[in-house]
């Protein structure tokens, strides 16, 4: 199973993406609960098109 770190859904189920760690974490935990699991096999770094995108995810702690 794969989840996208950075893909988010608001309270209305609308898709978006962000670089805020707490929002990414909240969305990931919601996905785990919704899917009825406590792990994923792969984490996909969402919308990483440039080095700066990757650097930001590292800076906010997503890789940790």
PDB file of N, CA, C, O and CB in Angstrom:
ATOM      1  N   UNK A   1       0.836  -1.163   0.000  1.00  0.00           N
ATOM      2  CA  UNK A   1       0.000   0.000   0.000  1.00  0.00           C
ATOM      3  C   UNK A   1       0.888   1.235   0.000  1.00  0.00           C
ATOM      4  O   UNK A   1       1.945   1.255   0.631  1.00  0.00           O
ATOM      5  CB  UNK A   1      -0.955  -0.007   1.203  1.00  0.00           C
ATOM      6  N   UNK A   2       0.453   2.249  -0.704  1.00  0.00           N
ATOM      7  CA  UNK A   2       1.223   3.482  -0.832  1.00  0.00           C
ATOM      8  C   UNK A   2       0.369   4.675  -0.432  1.00  0.00           C
ATOM      9  O   UNK A   2      -0.814   4.738  -0.767  1.00  0.00           O
ATOM     10  CB  UNK A   2       1.746   3.654  -2.269  1.00  0.00           C
ATOM     11  N   UNK A   3       0.963   5.611   0.277  1.00  0.00           N
ATOM     12  CA  UNK A   3       0.304   6.884   0.583  1.00  0.00           C
ATOM     13  C   UNK A   3       1.196   8.012   0.095  1.00  0.00           C
ATOM     14  O   UNK A   3       2.418   7.878   0.034  1.00  0.00           O
ATOM     15  CB  UNK A   3       0.011   7.027   2.115  1.00  0.00           C
ATOM     16  N   UNK A   4       0.568   9.118  -0.250  1.00  0.00           N
ATOM     17  CA  UNK A   4       1.287  10.286  -0.740  1.00  0.00           C
ATOM     18  C   UNK A   4       1.465  11.283   0.392  1.00  0.00           C
ATOM     19  O   UNK A   4       0.483  11.794   0.931  1.00  0.00           O
ATOM     20  CB  UNK A   4       0.544  10.936  -1.927  1.00  0.00           C
ATOM     21  N   UNK A   5       2.703  11.562   0.755  1.00  0.00           N
ATOM     22  CA  UNK A   5       2.996  12.561   1.783  1.00  0.00           C
ATOM     23  C   UNK A   5       3.007  13.934   1.131  1.00  0.00           C
ATOM     24  O   UNK A   5       3.865  14.236   0.302  1.00  0.00           O
ATOM     25  CB  UNK A   5       4.357  12.269   2.492  1.00  0.00           C
ATOM     26  N   UNK A   6       2.052  14.752   1.514  1.00  0.00           N
ATOM     27  CA  UNK A   6       1.902  16.080   0.926  1.00  0.00           C
ATOM     28  C   UNK A   6       0.564  16.244   0.240  1.00  0.00           C
ATOM     29  O   UNK A   6       0.096  17.368   0.056  1.00  0.00           O
ATOM     30  CB  UNK A   6       3.015  16.347  -0.058  1.00  0.00           C
ATOM     31  N   UNK A   7      -0.062  15.138  -0.144  1.00  0.00           N
ATOM     32  CA  UNK A   7      -1.431  15.208  -0.665  1.00  0.00           C
ATOM     33  C   UNK A   7      -2.345  15.314   0.544  1.00  0.00           C
ATOM     34  O   UNK A   7      -2.219  14.539   1.492  1.00  0.00           O
ATOM     35  CB  UNK A   7      -1.797  13.948  -1.567  1.00  0.00           C
ATOM     36  N   UNK A   8      -3.249  16.258   0.514  1.00  0.00           N
ATOM     37  CA  UNK A   8      -4.140  16.462   1.649  1.00  0.00           C
ATOM     38  C   UNK A   8      -5.588  16.556   1.178  1.00  0.00           C
ATOM     39  O   UNK A   8      -5.864  16.807   0.005  1.00  0.00           O
ATOM     40  CB  UNK A   8      -3.744  17.728   2.426  1.00  0.00           C
ATOM     41  N   UNK A   9      -6.483  16.353   2.102  1.00  0.00           N
ATOM     42  CA  UNK A   9      -7.917  16.467   1.838  1.00  0.00           C
ATOM     43  C   UNK A   9      -8.525  17.265   2.976  1.00  0.00           C
ATOM     44  O   UNK A   9      -8.302  16.959   4.147  1.00  0.00           O
ATOM     45  CB  UNK A   9      -8.600  15.056   1.701  1.00  0.00           C
ATOM     46  N   UNK A  10      -9.291  18.286   2.633  1.00  0.00           N
ATOM     47  CA  UNK A  10      -9.897  19.098   3.681  1.00  0.00           C
ATOM     48  C   UNK A  10     -11.142  18.417   4.240  1.00  0.00           C
ATOM     49  O   UNK A  10     -11.477  17.300   3.846  1.00  0.00           O
ATOM     50  CB  UNK A  10     -10.248  20.491   3.145  1.00  0.00           C
ATOM     51  N   UNK A  11     -11.819  19.092   5.153  1.00  0.00           N
ATOM     52  CA  UNK A  11     -12.974  18.500   5.817  1.00  0.00           C
ATOM     53  C   UNK A  11     -14.127  18.198   4.854  1.00  0.00           C
ATOM     54  O   UNK A  11     -15.044  17.456   5.205  1.00  0.00           O
ATOM     55  CB  UNK A  11     -13.455  19.420   6.910  1.00  0.00           C
ATOM     56  N   UNK A  12     -14.089  18.765   3.645  1.00  0.00           N
ATOM     57  CA  UNK A  12     -15.106  18.484   2.630  1.00  0.00           C
ATOM     58  C   UNK A  12     -14.648  17.423   1.637  1.00  0.00           C
ATOM     59  O   UNK A  12     -15.356  17.111   0.680  1.00  0.00           O
ATOM     60  CB  UNK A  12     -15.466  19.756   1.888  1.00  0.00           C
ATOM     61  N   UNK A  13     -13.464  16.874   1.871  1.00  0.00           N
ATOM     62  CA  UNK A  13     -12.926  15.862   0.974  1.00  0.00           C
ATOM     63  C   UNK A  13     -12.265  16.427  -0.270  1.00  0.00           C
ATOM     64  O   UNK A  13     -11.966  15.688  -1.209  1.00  0.00           O
ATOM     65  CB  UNK A  13     -14.006  14.937   0.569  1.00  0.00           C
ATOM     66  N   UNK A  14     -12.034  17.740  -0.280  1.00  0.00           N
ATOM     67  CA  UNK A  14     -11.404  18.382  -1.428  1.00  0.00           C
ATOM     68  C   UNK A  14      -9.892  18.149  -1.408  1.00  0.00           C
ATOM     69  O   UNK A  14      -9.238  18.324  -0.380  1.00  0.00           O
ATOM     70  CB  UNK A  14     -11.716  19.892  -1.440  1.00  0.00           C
ATOM     71  N   UNK A  15      -9.353  17.752  -2.555  1.00  0.00           N
ATOM     72  CA  UNK A  15      -7.924  17.464  -2.695  1.00  0.00           C
ATOM     73  C   UNK A  15      -7.102  18.751  -2.769  1.00  0.00           C
ATOM     74  O   UNK A  15      -7.546  19.770  -3.297  1.00  0.00           O
ATOM     75  CB  UNK A  15      -7.675  16.611  -3.943  1.00  0.00           C
ATOM     76  N   UNK A  16      -5.913  18.667  -2.231  1.00  0.00           N
ATOM     77  CA  UNK A  16      -4.933  19.729  -2.352  1.00  0.00           C
ATOM     78  C   UNK A  16      -3.569  19.187  -1.965  1.00  0.00           C
ATOM     79  O   UNK A  16      -3.422  17.984  -1.748  1.00  0.00           O
ATOM     80  CB  UNK A  16      -5.314  20.941  -1.476  1.00  0.00           C
ATOM     81  N   UNK A  17      -2.579  20.045  -1.876  1.00  0.00           N
ATOM     82  CA  UNK A  17      -1.270  19.617  -1.400  1.00  0.00           C
ATOM     83  C   UNK A  17      -0.657  20.736  -0.578  1.00  0.00           C
ATOM     84  O   UNK A  17      -1.003  21.907  -0.733  1.00  0.00           O
ATOM     85  CB  UNK A  17      -0.342  19.227  -2.580  1.00  0.00           C
ATOM     86  N   UNK A  18       0.267  20.348   0.308  1.00  0.00           N
ATOM     87  CA  UNK A  18       0.866  21.344   1.189  1.00  0.00           C
ATOM     88  C   UNK A  18       2.264  20.910   1.604  1.00  0.00           C
ATOM     89  O   UNK A  18       2.715  19.802   1.312  1.00  0.00           O
ATOM     90  CB  UNK A  18      -0.013  21.571   2.429  1.00  0.00           C
ATOM     91  N   UNK A  19       2.930  21.826   2.295  1.00  0.00           N
ATOM     92  CA  UNK A  19       4.260  21.569   2.829  1.00  0.00           C
ATOM     93  C   UNK A  19       4.306  21.866   4.323  1.00  0.00           C
ATOM     94  O   UNK A  19       5.359  22.223   4.852  1.00  0.00           O
ATOM     95  CB  UNK A  19       5.307  22.405   2.088  1.00  0.00           C
ATOM     96  N   UNK A  20       3.179  21.723   5.003  1.00  0.00           N
ATOM     97  CA  UNK A  20       3.104  21.910   6.437  1.00  0.00           C
ATOM     98  C   UNK A  20       3.123  20.531   7.101  1.00  0.00           C
ATOM     99  O   UNK A  20       2.234  19.713   6.868  1.00  0.00           O
ATOM    100  CB  UNK A  20       1.827  22.716   6.834  1.00  0.00           C
ATOM    101  N   UNK A  21       4.143  20.280   7.931  1.00  0.00           N
ATOM    102  CA  UNK A  21       4.322  18.944   8.501  1.00  0.00           C
ATOM    103  C   UNK A  21       3.109  18.474   9.292  1.00  0.00           C
ATOM    104  O   UNK A  21       2.674  17.333   9.136  1.00  0.00           O
ATOM    105  CB  UNK A  21       5.540  18.924   9.389  1.00  0.00           C
ATOM    106  N   UNK A  22       2.560  19.335  10.137  1.00  0.00           N
ATOM    107  CA  UNK A  22       1.431  18.911  10.972  1.00  0.00           C
ATOM    108  C   UNK A  22       0.217  18.541  10.121  1.00  0.00           C
ATOM    109  O   UNK A  22      -0.503  17.599  10.453  1.00  0.00           O
ATOM    110  CB  UNK A  22       1.056  20.022  11.964  1.00  0.00           C
ATOM    111  N   UNK A  23      -0.016  19.260   9.042  1.00  0.00           N
ATOM    112  CA  UNK A  23      -1.131  18.938   8.149  1.00  0.00           C
ATOM    113  C   UNK A  23      -0.876  17.624   7.429  1.00  0.00           C
ATOM    114  O   UNK A  23      -1.790  16.811   7.285  1.00  0.00           O
ATOM    115  CB  UNK A  23      -1.354  20.067   7.128  1.00  0.00           C
ATOM    116  N   UNK A  24       0.356  17.404   6.976  1.00  0.00           N
ATOM    117  CA  UNK A  24       0.705  16.149   6.313  1.00  0.00           C
ATOM    118  C   UNK A  24       0.535  14.980   7.283  1.00  0.00           C
ATOM    119  O   UNK A  24      -0.021  13.941   6.926  1.00  0.00           O
ATOM    120  CB  UNK A  24       2.156  16.200   5.775  1.00  0.00           C
ATOM    121  N   UNK A  25       1.018  15.160   8.510  1.00  0.00           N
ATOM    122  CA  UNK A  25       0.904  14.117   9.529  1.00  0.00           C
ATOM    123  C   UNK A  25      -0.566  13.811   9.836  1.00  0.00           C
ATOM    124  O   UNK A  25      -0.959  12.646   9.905  1.00  0.00           O
ATOM    125  CB  UNK A  25       1.639  14.544  10.815  1.00  0.00           C
ATOM    126  N   UNK A  26      -1.364  14.846  10.015  1.00  0.00           N
ATOM    127  CA  UNK A  26      -2.793  14.671  10.302  1.00  0.00           C
ATOM    128  C   UNK A  26      -3.484  13.902   9.170  1.00  0.00           C
ATOM    129  O   UNK A  26      -4.284  13.000   9.423  1.00  0.00           O
ATOM    130  CB  UNK A  26      -3.475  16.045  10.506  1.00  0.00           C
ATOM    131  N   UNK A  27      -3.172  14.262   7.934  1.00  0.00           N
ATOM    132  CA  UNK A  27      -3.766  13.579   6.783  1.00  0.00           C
ATOM    133  C   UNK A  27      -3.331  12.130   6.730  1.00  0.00           C
ATOM    134  O   UNK A  27      -4.147  11.247   6.466  1.00  0.00           O
ATOM    135  CB  UNK A  27      -3.389  14.286   5.484  1.00  0.00           C
ATOM    136  N   UNK A  28      -2.054  11.871   6.977  1.00  0.00           N
ATOM    137  CA  UNK A  28      -1.540  10.503   6.958  1.00  0.00           C
ATOM    138  C   UNK A  28      -2.223   9.648   8.025  1.00  0.00           C
ATOM    139  O   UNK A  28      -2.629   8.518   7.754  1.00  0.00           O
ATOM    140  CB  UNK A  28      -0.020  10.499   7.172  1.00  0.00           C
ATOM    141  N   UNK A  29      -2.348  10.188   9.231  1.00  0.00           N
ATOM    142  CA  UNK A  29      -3.018   9.434  10.301  1.00  0.00           C
ATOM    143  C   UNK A  29      -4.486   9.176   9.964  1.00  0.00           C
ATOM    144  O   UNK A  29      -5.013   8.106  10.269  1.00  0.00           O
ATOM    145  CB  UNK A  29      -2.914  10.192  11.635  1.00  0.00           C
ATOM    146  N   UNK A  30      -5.146  10.148   9.337  1.00  0.00           N
ATOM    147  CA  UNK A  30      -6.526   9.970   8.895  1.00  0.00           C
ATOM    148  C   UNK A  30      -6.613   8.855   7.847  1.00  0.00           C
ATOM    149  O   UNK A  30      -7.520   8.024   7.888  1.00  0.00           O
ATOM    150  CB  UNK A  30      -7.084  11.293   8.323  1.00  0.00           C
ATOM    151  N   UNK A  31      -5.658   8.846   6.907  1.00  0.00           N
ATOM    152  CA  UNK A  31      -5.640   7.800   5.877  1.00  0.00           C
ATOM    153  C   UNK A  31      -5.467   6.418   6.505  1.00  0.00           C
ATOM    154  O   UNK A  31      -6.159   5.472   6.130  1.00  0.00           O
ATOM    155  CB  UNK A  31      -4.512   8.063   4.861  1.00  0.00           C
ATOM    156  N   UNK A  32      -4.545   6.302   7.460  1.00  0.00           N
ATOM    157  CA  UNK A  32      -4.353   5.016   8.133  1.00  0.00           C
ATOM    158  C   UNK A  32      -5.647   4.552   8.796  1.00  0.00           C
ATOM    159  O   UNK A  32      -6.043   3.394   8.665  1.00  0.00           O
ATOM    160  CB  UNK A  32      -3.229   5.117   9.178  1.00  0.00           C
ATOM    161  N   UNK A  33      -6.298   5.465   9.505  1.00  0.00           N
ATOM    162  CA  UNK A  33      -7.547   5.118  10.187  1.00  0.00           C
ATOM    163  C   UNK A  33      -8.632   4.729   9.177  1.00  0.00           C
ATOM    164  O   UNK A  33      -9.338   3.739   9.368  1.00  0.00           O
ATOM    165  CB  UNK A  33      -8.028   6.297  11.057  1.00  0.00           C
ATOM    166  N   UNK A  34      -8.757   5.499   8.125  1.00  0.00           N
ATOM    167  CA  UNK A  34      -9.775   5.238   7.104  1.00  0.00           C
ATOM    168  C   UNK A  34      -9.544   3.900   6.421  1.00  0.00           C
ATOM    169  O   UNK A  34     -10.494   3.185   6.101  1.00  0.00           O
ATOM    170  CB  UNK A  34      -9.786   6.355   6.064  1.00  0.00           C
ATOM    171  N   UNK A  35      -8.277   3.564   6.198  1.00  0.00           N
ATOM    172  CA  UNK A  35      -7.936   2.305   5.527  1.00  0.00           C
ATOM    173  C   UNK A  35      -7.900   1.122   6.489  1.00  0.00           C
ATOM    174  O   UNK A  35      -7.780  -0.023   6.054  1.00  0.00           O
ATOM    175  CB  UNK A  35      -6.595   2.434   4.834  1.00  0.00           C
ATOM    176  N   UNK A  36      -8.001   1.383   7.779  1.00  0.00           N
ATOM    177  CA  UNK A  36      -8.016   0.319   8.775  1.00  0.00           C
ATOM    178  C   UNK A  36      -6.682  -0.387   8.920  1.00  0.00           C
ATOM    179  O   UNK A  36      -6.627  -1.608   9.064  1.00  0.00           O
ATOM    180  CB  UNK A  36      -9.066  -0.678   8.428  1.00  0.00           C
ATOM    181  N   UNK A  37      -5.610   0.388   8.882  1.00  0.00           N
ATOM    182  CA  UNK A  37      -4.274  -0.188   9.012  1.00  0.00           C
ATOM    183  C   UNK A  37      -3.410   0.719   9.877  1.00  0.00           C
ATOM    184  O   UNK A  37      -3.809   1.831  10.221  1.00  0.00           O
ATOM    185  CB  UNK A  37      -3.624  -0.399   7.622  1.00  0.00           C
ATOM    186  N   UNK A  38      -2.227   0.235  10.221  1.00  0.00           N
ATOM    187  CA  UNK A  38      -1.315   1.065  11.005  1.00  0.00           C
ATOM    188  C   UNK A  38       0.043   1.219  10.323  1.00  0.00           C
ATOM    189  O   UNK A  38       1.022   1.610  10.959  1.00  0.00           O
ATOM    190  CB  UNK A  38      -1.130   0.471  12.395  1.00  0.00           C
ATOM    191  N   UNK A  39       0.098   0.909   9.022  1.00  0.00           N
ATOM    192  CA  UNK A  39       1.350   1.080   8.276  1.00  0.00           C
ATOM    193  C   UNK A  39       1.061   1.204   6.786  1.00  0.00           C
ATOM    194  O   UNK A  39      -0.034   0.881   6.326  1.00  0.00           O
ATOM    195  CB  UNK A  39       2.312  -0.103   8.539  1.00  0.00           C
ATOM    196  N   UNK A  40       2.042   1.671   6.047  1.00  0.00           N
ATOM    197  CA  UNK A  40       2.014   1.627   4.584  1.00  0.00           C
ATOM    198  C   UNK A  40       3.330   1.019   4.128  1.00  0.00           C
ATOM    199  O   UNK A  40       4.337   1.085   4.832  1.00  0.00           O
ATOM    200  CB  UNK A  40       1.795   3.060   3.957  1.00  0.00           C
ATOM    201  N   UNK A  41       3.309   0.433   2.956  1.00  0.00           N
ATOM    202  CA  UNK A  41       4.516  -0.179   2.407  1.00  0.00           C
ATOM    203  C   UNK A  41       5.440   0.855   1.762  1.00  0.00           C
ATOM    204  O   UNK A  41       6.663   0.725   1.807  1.00  0.00           O
ATOM    205  CB  UNK A  41       4.142  -1.246   1.388  1.00  0.00           C
ATOM    206  N   UNK A  42       4.840   1.874   1.165  1.00  0.00           N
ATOM    207  CA  UNK A  42       5.603   2.900   0.466  1.00  0.00           C
ATOM    208  C   UNK A  42       5.027   4.264   0.786  1.00  0.00           C
ATOM    209  O   UNK A  42       3.813   4.433   0.900  1.00  0.00           O
ATOM    210  CB  UNK A  42       5.601   2.653  -1.055  1.00  0.00           C
ATOM    211  N   UNK A  43       5.908   5.226   0.929  1.00  0.00           N
ATOM    212  CA  UNK A  43       5.486   6.619   1.071  1.00  0.00           C
ATOM    213  C   UNK A  43       5.970   7.387  -0.137  1.00  0.00           C
ATOM    214  O   UNK A  43       7.167   7.416  -0.422  1.00  0.00           O
ATOM    215  CB  UNK A  43       6.030   7.253   2.387  1.00  0.00           C
ATOM    216  N   UNK A  44       5.057   8.001  -0.841  1.00  0.00           N
ATOM    217  CA  UNK A  44       5.367   8.765  -2.047  1.00  0.00           C
ATOM    218  C   UNK A  44       5.428  10.244  -1.682  1.00  0.00           C
ATOM    219  O   UNK A  44       4.473  10.782  -1.122  1.00  0.00           O
ATOM    220  CB  UNK A  44       4.309   8.508  -3.170  1.00  0.00           C
ATOM    221  N   UNK A  45       6.534  10.902  -1.991  1.00  0.00           N
ATOM    222  CA  UNK A  45       6.667  12.332  -1.732  1.00  0.00           C
ATOM    223  C   UNK A  45       5.933  13.079  -2.840  1.00  0.00           C
ATOM    224  O   UNK A  45       6.389  13.131  -3.982  1.00  0.00           O
ATOM    225  CB  UNK A  45       8.175  12.765  -1.654  1.00  0.00           C
ATOM    226  N   UNK A  46       4.798  13.652  -2.482  1.00  0.00           N
ATOM    227  CA  UNK A  46       3.859  14.220  -3.434  1.00  0.00           C
ATOM    228  C   UNK A  46       4.320  15.566  -3.980  1.00  0.00           C
ATOM    229  O   UNK A  46       4.773  16.431  -3.230  1.00  0.00           O
ATOM    230  CB  UNK A  46       2.512  14.371  -2.790  1.00  0.00           C
ATOM    231  N   UNK A  47       4.201  15.731  -5.295  1.00  0.00           N
ATOM    232  CA  UNK A  47       4.512  16.998  -5.991  1.00  0.00           C
ATOM    233  C   UNK A  47       5.944  17.451  -5.760  1.00  0.00           C
ATOM    234  O   UNK A  47       6.185  18.608  -5.414  1.00  0.00           O
ATOM    235  CB  UNK A  47       3.561  18.095  -5.538  1.00  0.00           C
ATOM    236  N   UNK A  48       6.881  16.554  -5.947  1.00  0.00           N
ATOM    237  CA  UNK A  48       8.302  16.906  -5.883  1.00  0.00           C
ATOM    238  C   UNK A  48       8.798  16.993  -7.317  1.00  0.00           C
ATOM    239  O   UNK A  48       9.149  15.989  -7.937  1.00  0.00           O
ATOM    240  CB  UNK A  48       9.138  15.853  -5.042  1.00  0.00           C
ATOM    241  N   UNK A  49       8.819  18.221  -7.828  1.00  0.00           N
ATOM    242  CA  UNK A  49       9.208  18.449  -9.218  1.00  0.00           C
ATOM    243  C   UNK A  49      10.585  19.090  -9.351  1.00  0.00           C
ATOM    244  O   UNK A  49      11.214  19.027 -10.408  1.00  0.00           O
ATOM    245  CB  UNK A  49       8.184  19.318  -9.897  1.00  0.00           C
ATOM    246  N   UNK A  50      11.039  19.701  -8.274  1.00  0.00           N
ATOM    247  CA  UNK A  50      12.320  20.397  -8.301  1.00  0.00           C
ATOM    248  C   UNK A  50      13.084  20.091  -7.012  1.00  0.00           C
ATOM    249  O   UNK A  50      12.496  19.639  -6.029  1.00  0.00           O
ATOM    250  CB  UNK A  50      12.116  21.932  -8.476  1.00  0.00           C
ATOM    251  N   UNK A  51      14.376  20.335  -7.020  1.00  0.00           N
ATOM    252  CA  UNK A  51      15.192  20.105  -5.827  1.00  0.00           C
ATOM    253  C   UNK A  51      14.645  20.857  -4.623  1.00  0.00           C
ATOM    254  O   UNK A  51      14.672  20.344  -3.505  1.00  0.00           O
ATOM    255  CB  UNK A  51      16.635  20.519  -6.085  1.00  0.00           C
ATOM    256  N   UNK A  52      14.149  22.066  -4.844  1.00  0.00           N
ATOM    257  CA  UNK A  52      13.621  22.875  -3.740  1.00  0.00           C
ATOM    258  C   UNK A  52      12.421  22.199  -3.077  1.00  0.00           C
ATOM    259  O   UNK A  52      12.234  22.321  -1.866  1.00  0.00           O
ATOM    260  CB  UNK A  52      13.222  24.268  -4.245  1.00  0.00           C
ATOM    261  N   UNK A  53      11.608  21.489  -3.861  1.00  0.00           N
ATOM    262  CA  UNK A  53      10.467  20.757  -3.298  1.00  0.00           C
ATOM    263  C   UNK A  53      10.959  19.672  -2.345  1.00  0.00           C
ATOM    264  O   UNK A  53      10.438  19.530  -1.239  1.00  0.00           O
ATOM    265  CB  UNK A  53       9.603  20.133  -4.424  1.00  0.00           C
ATOM    266  N   UNK A  54      11.946  18.919  -2.768  1.00  0.00           N
ATOM    267  CA  UNK A  54      12.521  17.869  -1.929  1.00  0.00           C
ATOM    268  C   UNK A  54      13.166  18.475  -0.686  1.00  0.00           C
ATOM    269  O   UNK A  54      12.975  17.981   0.425  1.00  0.00           O
ATOM    270  CB  UNK A  54      13.555  17.045  -2.723  1.00  0.00           C
ATOM    271  N   UNK A  55      13.930  19.545  -0.882  1.00  0.00           N
ATOM    272  CA  UNK A  55      14.606  20.197   0.245  1.00  0.00           C
ATOM    273  C   UNK A  55      13.604  20.649   1.298  1.00  0.00           C
ATOM    274  O   UNK A  55      13.871  20.524   2.493  1.00  0.00           O
ATOM    275  CB  UNK A  55      15.429  21.396  -0.244  1.00  0.00           C
ATOM    276  N   UNK A  56      12.464  21.168   0.880  1.00  0.00           N
ATOM    277  CA  UNK A  56      11.455  21.628   1.829  1.00  0.00           C
ATOM    278  C   UNK A  56      10.904  20.467   2.640  1.00  0.00           C
ATOM    279  O   UNK A  56      10.727  20.597   3.851  1.00  0.00           O
ATOM    280  CB  UNK A  56      10.321  22.344   1.100  1.00  0.00           C
ATOM    281  N   UNK A  57      10.627  19.330   1.999  1.00  0.00           N
ATOM    282  CA  UNK A  57      10.125  18.163   2.716  1.00  0.00           C
ATOM    283  C   UNK A  57      11.144  17.659   3.733  1.00  0.00           C
ATOM    284  O   UNK A  57      10.771  17.252   4.833  1.00  0.00           O
ATOM    285  CB  UNK A  57       9.770  17.049   1.734  1.00  0.00           C
ATOM    286  N   UNK A  58      12.410  17.683   3.379  1.00  0.00           N
ATOM    287  CA  UNK A  58      13.462  17.294   4.318  1.00  0.00           C
ATOM    288  C   UNK A  58      13.506  18.292   5.479  1.00  0.00           C
ATOM    289  O   UNK A  58      13.603  17.900   6.642  1.00  0.00           O
ATOM    290  CB  UNK A  58      14.846  17.221   3.603  1.00  0.00           C
ATOM    291  N   UNK A  59      13.432  19.580   5.151  1.00  0.00           N
ATOM    292  CA  UNK A  59      13.493  20.637   6.172  1.00  0.00           C
ATOM    293  C   UNK A  59      12.381  20.502   7.213  1.00  0.00           C
ATOM    294  O   UNK A  59      12.626  20.701   8.403  1.00  0.00           O
ATOM    295  CB  UNK A  59      13.408  22.009   5.508  1.00  0.00           C
ATOM    296  N   UNK A  60      11.172  20.170   6.785  1.00  0.00           N
ATOM    297  CA  UNK A  60      10.058  20.095   7.739  1.00  0.00           C
ATOM    298  C   UNK A  60       9.963  18.757   8.448  1.00  0.00           C
ATOM    299  O   UNK A  60       9.142  18.597   9.350  1.00  0.00           O
ATOM    300  CB  UNK A  60       8.763  20.369   7.032  1.00  0.00           C
ATOM    301  N   UNK A  61      10.792  17.786   8.056  1.00  0.00           N
ATOM    302  CA  UNK A  61      10.850  16.535   8.797  1.00  0.00           C
ATOM    303  C   UNK A  61      10.053  15.375   8.236  1.00  0.00           C
ATOM    304  O   UNK A  61       9.895  14.360   8.916  1.00  0.00           O
ATOM    305  CB  UNK A  61      10.405  16.777  10.142  1.00  0.00           C
ATOM    306  N   UNK A  62       9.550  15.491   7.025  1.00  0.00           N
ATOM    307  CA  UNK A  62       8.744  14.409   6.461  1.00  0.00           C
ATOM    308  C   UNK A  62       9.547  13.109   6.325  1.00  0.00           C
ATOM    309  O   UNK A  62       9.013  12.026   6.563  1.00  0.00           O
ATOM    310  CB  UNK A  62       8.194  14.824   5.096  1.00  0.00           C
ATOM    311  N   UNK A  63      10.812  13.210   5.949  1.00  0.00           N
ATOM    312  CA  UNK A  63      11.607  11.987   5.791  1.00  0.00           C
ATOM    313  C   UNK A  63      11.902  11.309   7.118  1.00  0.00           C
ATOM    314  O   UNK A  63      12.088  10.093   7.170  1.00  0.00           O
ATOM    315  CB  UNK A  63      12.907  12.301   5.087  1.00  0.00           C
ATOM    316  N   UNK A  64      11.946  12.082   8.181  1.00  0.00           N
ATOM    317  CA  UNK A  64      12.187  11.506   9.500  1.00  0.00           C
ATOM    318  C   UNK A  64      11.023  10.636   9.906  1.00  0.00           C
ATOM    319  O   UNK A  64      11.035  10.057  10.992  1.00  0.00           O
ATOM    320  CB  UNK A  64      12.422  12.600  10.542  1.00  0.00           C
TER     321      UNK A  64
END
